[in-house]
Amino acid sequence: MVYYLLSFTAELENLTDLQPVGGCDDPTYTYYLKVKCERCGEISPKEACVTLSEEVPLPTKVGTAHLVQKCKLCGRDGNIQMIAGQGRPLTLEQSQKEEYSNLMVFDSRGFELTGFSFADAWKAESLTGTTYDIDLSTGEFADYDEKGEYPVGVSNVRYKFSVVKKQHRRGGKDTFI
């Protein structure tokens, strides 16, 4: 098993707290992932869709995962389990420092995660408190905050996957480093 941490950043203009509409642990937010078979190296031609609210049984009939998929080339089964509680919204301060914010951790077995597609169903808040529903499928967003009388926007959205290790904490939740 390999744990992948999905982190993201963007250039925010007069916006803060960029995150999926229901928060970083939104059970209905769909993650569009590109996966690569760890056995044969085949990259899936279609993106895999994964949400926290949908679980399917593993082929062994013991346990569930958020995605179970068979490699079309070699036939190997792979699965992905999402681990909530690790994500944080991207703040304006992080954006200005070009820092990444953690979004989700994936426990991947049989697949390497190679891509993520930003989609619709994001939100951010202007400096005056106006909330905007944002579609990042084009990679950018622009609007005008009438209350603050200034433009707001999101551009240059980027992501990265990092391999992380699970660290057990006594009496608390697991963390990933």
C-alpha positions in Angstrom: 0.0 0.0 0.0 1.1 3.5 -0.8 -0.3 6.7 0.7 -0.6 9.6 -1.8 -1.2 13.1 -0.5 -2.9 15.4 -3.0 -1.9 19.0 -2.5 -2.9 22.1 -4.5 -2.1 25.7 -4.9 -3.3 28.6 -7.1 -2.9 32.3 -7.5 -5.7 33.9 -5.6 -6.7 37.5 -6.2 -8.7 39.0 -3.3 -10.0 35.6 -2.4 -9.2 33.1 0.5 -10.2 29.7 1.7 -10.4 28.0 -1.8 -11.8 24.4 -1.3 -14.5 22.1 -2.6 -18.0 23.4 -2.0 -18.8 21.1 1.0 -15.3 21.5 2.4 -12.2 19.4 2.0 -14.0 16.3 3.3 -17.1 16.9 1.1 -18.6 13.4 0.7 -20.1 14.4 -2.7 -17.1 16.0 -4.3 -15.8 14.0 -7.2 -12.0 13.5 -7.6 -11.0 12.8 -11.2 -7.8 10.8 -11.0 -5.4 9.4 -13.6 -4.1 6.0 -12.5 -1.2 3.9 -13.7 -1.0 0.1 -13.1 1.9 -0.7 -10.8 2.4 -4.1 -12.4 2.6 -3.3 -16.2 2.7 0.5 -16.3 -0.5 0.9 -18.3 -2.0 4.4 -17.8 -5.8 4.2 -17.7 -7.2 6.1 -20.8 -10.1 7.4 -18.8 -10.0 9.3 -15.5 -11.3 7.4 -12.5 -14.0 9.1 -10.5 -13.8 8.8 -6.7 -16.0 10.2 -4.0 -16.1 9.7 -0.2 -19.8 8.9 -0.3 -19.5 5.9 -2.6 -17.8 2.6 -1.5 -17.7 -0.7 -3.4 -16.8 -4.2 -2.1 -13.3 -5.4 -2.7 -13.0 -8.5 -5.0 -12.0 -10.6 -2.0 -15.4 -9.8 -0.4 -13.6 -8.5 2.7 -13.8 -4.8 3.1 -14.7 -1.9 0.8 -12.9 0.8 -1.1 -13.9 4.1 -2.8 -12.6 2.7 -6.2 -12.0 -0.9 -7.4 -10.7 -1.2 -10.9 -9.0 -3.8 -13.1 -6.1 -3.0 -15.4 -7.3 -3.4 -18.9 -3.9 -4.6 -20.1 -2.7 -7.1 -17.5 -5.9 -7.7 -15.5 -4.5 -6.8 -12.1 -7.0 -5.6 -9.5 -6.3 -2.3 -7.9 -8.2 -0.1 -5.4 -8.2 3.3 -3.8 -9.4 4.2 -0.3 -9.8 7.9 0.5 -8.7 9.1 4.0 -10.6 12.1 5.1 -9.5 14.7 7.7 -6.2 15.7 6.2 -7.4 18.6 3.9 -7.3 22.3 4.5 -8.6 25.3 2.4 -6.0 27.3 0.4 -5.7 30.7 2.1 -4.6 34.0 0.5 -1.5 34.0 2.6 -0.5 30.5 1.3 -1.2 31.6 -2.2 1.0 34.7 -1.9 3.9 32.5 -0.6 3.2 29.9 -3.3 2.6 27.2 -0.7 0.6 24.1 -1.3 -2.4 23.2 0.8 -3.3 19.5 1.5 -6.6 18.3 0.0 -6.9 14.5 0.4 -4.9 11.4 1.2 -5.4 8.3 -0.9 -4.5 4.7 0.2 -3.7 3.2 -3.2 -3.1 -0.5 -3.8 -2.1 -1.6 -7.3 -2.2 1.9 -8.8 0.1 4.9 -8.9 -1.7 8.2 -9.0 -0.4 10.3 -11.9 -3.0 13.0 -12.5 -5.8 15.1 -11.0 -8.3 17.2 -12.9 -9.8 20.3 -11.2 -13.6 20.5 -11.9 -16.6 22.5 -10.8 -17.9 22.6 -7.3 -15.3 24.8 -5.6 -15.8 27.8 -3.4 -13.8 30.7 -2.0 -14.6 33.8 0.0 -13.7 37.4 -0.9 -11.9 39.6 1.6 -15.3 41.3 2.3 -17.0 37.9 3.0 -18.8 37.3 -0.2 -18.8 33.5 -1.1 -18.3 32.5 -4.7 -19.1 29.2 -6.4 -16.2 28.4 -8.6 -15.7 26.1 -11.7 -12.0 25.3 -12.0 -12.4 23.0 -15.0 -10.9 25.7 -17.2 -8.1 26.4 -14.7 -9.2 29.9 -13.9 -12.0 32.0 -12.5 -12.7 35.8 -12.6 -15.5 37.9 -11.1 -16.0 41.3 -9.5 -16.8 41.8 -5.8 -19.4 44.6 -5.7 -19.3 45.0 -2.0 -15.5 45.4 -1.9 -15.4 47.1 -5.4 -12.5 45.0 -6.6 -11.8 42.1 -9.0 -11.6 38.6 -7.6 -10.0 35.6 -9.3 -8.3 32.3 -9.3 -5.6 31.4 -11.8 -2.6 29.1 -12.3 -4.1 26.2 -10.4 -1.6 23.4 -9.8 -1.6 20.1 -7.9 1.0 17.6 -6.8 1.0 14.1 -5.4 3.5 13.2 -2.6 4.1 9.8 -1.2 3.6 10.0 2.6 3.8 7.7 5.5 1.1 7.1 8.1 2.1 8.1 11.6 0.0 6.6 14.5 -0.7 8.9 17.4 -1.7 7.6 20.8 -5.2 8.7 21.7 -5.6 10.8 18.5 -6.1 10.6 14.8 -3.5 9.3 12.4 -1.4 11.9 10.6 0.6 11.6 7.4 4.2 12.9 7.0 
